[in-house]
Amino acid sequence: RRAAVTERCALRIAEAGPTARAVLGVLNAELPGVRVALLDPAGELVAGRKEAREAWLRGQEVLAEDVPGVGTALGRLVAVLGDRSQGWHRTVRGVMKIATGQITAWAAMARLRAERRPAAATAVLRRVLGGAGVQELREDLAALGWPTSGPVLAVVVVAVGSPPEVPDVELCAAWEAAGTGAALAPGAGEWICFLPSGKQVAAGMRRLAALAPVAAGTGQAAAGDLPGAVQRARAAAAVARQQGGGAVLGADELGARSLLAALPPELAETARHVLDGVLAADDGTLLPTLRAVLDAGGSVKDSARALEVHRNTVTARLERLRELGADTGDPQQRFALHLACHLLRVEG
């Protein structure tokens, strides 16, 4: 009887194919009275019965079988059998060993797909930006989950601060796992995709923000102009980056800020020279005050509200700024000071 169980399980596991959920479904259906779970290296449930994981966490007697991976174990299968004979224990362990092969194959295939997909997306994006039309790329776009008709929104994700330590493969996988349905194309400090609307962007950004500080810009494609949509999304992303991690800004929200977003970052050194006196004496309040006053068109009341301080505090700081050579009341200085503040914000 036990040999028949092993044979039946082996056949069903082979038919199930290399997917963890399907393989665990076979084990839990074909092994009477046995509850089996697949746990990752941290002990989290990947597939199968949560009762098996709970028993393992409590230190209850379970059968455990490591699932090998490439270089390191993928996790372990754990099974709760109850009071059964040693022969039945051997049968269950034998079936578990058969199952580990299919699970290892599933993990290898998933990893290969995850590694290939960003590279494929980058290759297609390169053709898009090179001028290839939607009709020419229809199959490739569809394979990446990018729209081939109707409204198209370009999404550009950028790092806030230092480049993230998380590999591109992991970031791209997290974006898709959030339910966006679209592959991300990694590039030089940015990740790009196309969506039919902005509804999925918030979910994708939440998943990415859990891994690294990022912001995003979006741009609508006018008359199928995908390169133009990417350009507009990049400008929006440059401004969103200033607002901090998790920020999302549409190109249609930019207005005059799109001009500031296009300023080359190489001007930051000049900005530091313009604000040299302020930066040397700043205790962490002067530059933000200067920026807030300029953003508010010189209004002490509005800048005090933005900074959440009293108007007298802003007035005192403005007097200190004038002593340091940054006079917001001087029309000849105001524009240069505002540009310098913007450039230093982008750099930061």
Secondary structure as GFF3:
##gff-version 3
##sequence-region A 1 348
A	DSSP	alpha_helix	2	16	.	.	.	ID=ss1
A	DSSP	alpha_helix	20	30	.	.	.	ID=ss2
A	DSSP	beta_strand	35	39	.	.	.	ID=ss3
A	DSSP	beta_strand	45	48	.	.	.	ID=ss4
A	DSSP	alpha_helix	50	57	.	.	.	ID=ss5
A	DSSP	beta_strand	63	67	.	.	.	ID=ss6
A	DSSP	beta_strand	75	80	.	.	.	ID=ss7
A	DSSP	alpha_helix	86	129	.	.	.	ID=ss8
A	DSSP	alpha_helix	134	143	.	.	.	ID=ss9
A	DSSP	beta_strand	153	159	.	.	.	ID=ss10
A	DSSP	alpha_helix	168	175	.	.	.	ID=ss11
A	DSSP	pi_helix	176	180	.	.	.	ID=ss12
A	DSSP	beta_strand	185	186	.	.	.	ID=ss13
A	DSSP	beta_strand	190	195	.	.	.	ID=ss14
A	DSSP	alpha_helix	201	209	.	.	.	ID=ss15
A	DSSP	beta_strand	214	220	.	.	.	ID=ss16
A	DSSP	three_ten_helix	222	224	.	.	.	ID=ss17
A	DSSP	alpha_helix	226	243	.	.	.	ID=ss18
A	DSSP	beta_strand	248	250	.	.	.	ID=ss19
A	DSSP	three_ten_helix	251	253	.	.	.	ID=ss20
A	DSSP	alpha_helix	257	261	.	.	.	ID=ss21
A	DSSP	three_ten_helix	265	267	.	.	.	ID=ss22
A	DSSP	alpha_helix	268	274	.	.	.	ID=ss23
A	DSSP	alpha_helix	276	281	.	.	.	ID=ss24
A	DSSP	alpha_helix	286	295	.	.	.	ID=ss25
A	DSSP	alpha_helix	300	307	.	.	.	ID=ss26
A	DSSP	alpha_helix	311	323	.	.	.	ID=ss27
A	DSSP	alpha_helix	331	347	.	.	.	ID=ss28
###
